[in-house]
């Protein structure tokens, strides 16, 4: 009888050791999942920040496009005035040389 109890104790201890090993593996897996989840949250936050920066840059580009269109008209008029002034100066110079 004592022999049978010892065999049962050894079998139960072996079984408990296997259960403990499985629990250790599960604990390790859960901690790895938690780390991966934290990394994913970090990546998602980084993506959100990049999307916001891209949106801001798109708004800046729209503003710059509007400014460039407004300035191109002013530059076009200034260039016309410059060439009219140059033509007038050349005309006056040619008239005086005659």
FENTA-V80451 format. One record per backbone hydrogen bond with DSSP energy under -1.0 kcal/mol. CO is the residue of the C=O (numbers start at 0). NH is the residue of the N-H. E is the energy in kcal/mol with one decimal. If there is no record, write none. Layout:
co->CO nh->NH e->E
co->CO nh->NH e->E
This chain:
co->0 nh->4 e->-2.3
co->1 nh->5 e->-2.2
co->2 nh->6 e->-2.1
co->3 nh->7 e->-2.3
co->4 nh->8 e->-2.7
co->5 nh->9 e->-2.6
co->6 nh->10 e->-2.4
co->7 nh->11 e->-2.9
co->8 nh->12 e->-2.7
co->9 nh->13 e->-2.6
co->10 nh->14 e->-2.5
co->11 nh->15 e->-2.9
co->12 nh->16 e->-2.6
co->13 nh->17 e->-2.2
co->14 nh->18 e->-2.3
co->15 nh->19 e->-2.6
co->16 nh->20 e->-2.5
co->17 nh->21 e->-2.4
co->18 nh->22 e->-2.5
co->19 nh->23 e->-2.5
co->20 nh->24 e->-2.4
co->21 nh->25 e->-2.6
co->22 nh->26 e->-2.7
co->23 nh->27 e->-2.4
co->24 nh->28 e->-2.5
co->25 nh->29 e->-2.6
co->26 nh->30 e->-2.2
co->27 nh->31 e->-2.2
co->28 nh->32 e->-2.4
co->29 nh->33 e->-2.2
co->30 nh->34 e->-2.1
co->31 nh->35 e->-2.6
co->32 nh->36 e->-2.5
co->33 nh->37 e->-2.2
co->34 nh->38 e->-2.3
co->35 nh->39 e->-2.5
co->36 nh->40 e->-2.3
co->37 nh->41 e->-2.2
co->38 nh->42 e->-2.4
co->39 nh->43 e->-2.8
co->40 nh->44 e->-2.4
co->41 nh->45 e->-2.3
co->42 nh->46 e->-2.6
co->43 nh->47 e->-2.5
co->44 nh->48 e->-2.4
co->45 nh->49 e->-2.3
co->46 nh->50 e->-2.6
co->47 nh->51 e->-2.3
co->48 nh->52 e->-2.3
co->49 nh->53 e->-2.5
co->50 nh->54 e->-2.4
co->51 nh->55 e->-2.5
co->52 nh->56 e->-2.4
co->53 nh->57 e->-2.4
co->54 nh->58 e->-2.2
co->55 nh->59 e->-2.3
co->56 nh->60 e->-2.4
co->57 nh->61 e->-2.2
co->58 nh->62 e->-2.3
co->59 nh->63 e->-2.6
co->60 nh->64 e->-2.4
co->61 nh->65 e->-2.1
co->62 nh->66 e->-2.4
co->63 nh->67 e->-2.8
co->64 nh->68 e->-2.3
co->65 nh->69 e->-2.1
co->66 nh->70 e->-2.7
co->67 nh->71 e->-2.4
co->68 nh->72 e->-1.1
co->69 nh->73 e->-1.2
co->70 nh->74 e->-2.7
co->71 nh->75 e->-2.2
co->72 nh->76 e->-2.0
co->73 nh->77 e->-2.4
co->74 nh->78 e->-2.6
co->75 nh->79 e->-2.0
co->76 nh->80 e->-2.4
co->77 nh->81 e->-2.4
co->78 nh->82 e->-2.3
co->79 nh->83 e->-2.2
co->80 nh->84 e->-2.5
co->81 nh->85 e->-2.6
co->82 nh->86 e->-2.5
co->83 nh->87 e->-2.5
co->84 nh->88 e->-2.5
co->85 nh->89 e->-2.5
co->86 nh->90 e->-2.6
co->87 nh->91 e->-2.6
co->88 nh->92 e->-2.5
co->89 nh->93 e->-2.7
co->90 nh->94 e->-2.3
co->91 nh->95 e->-2.2
co->92 nh->96 e->-1.8
co->93 nh->97 e->-1.4
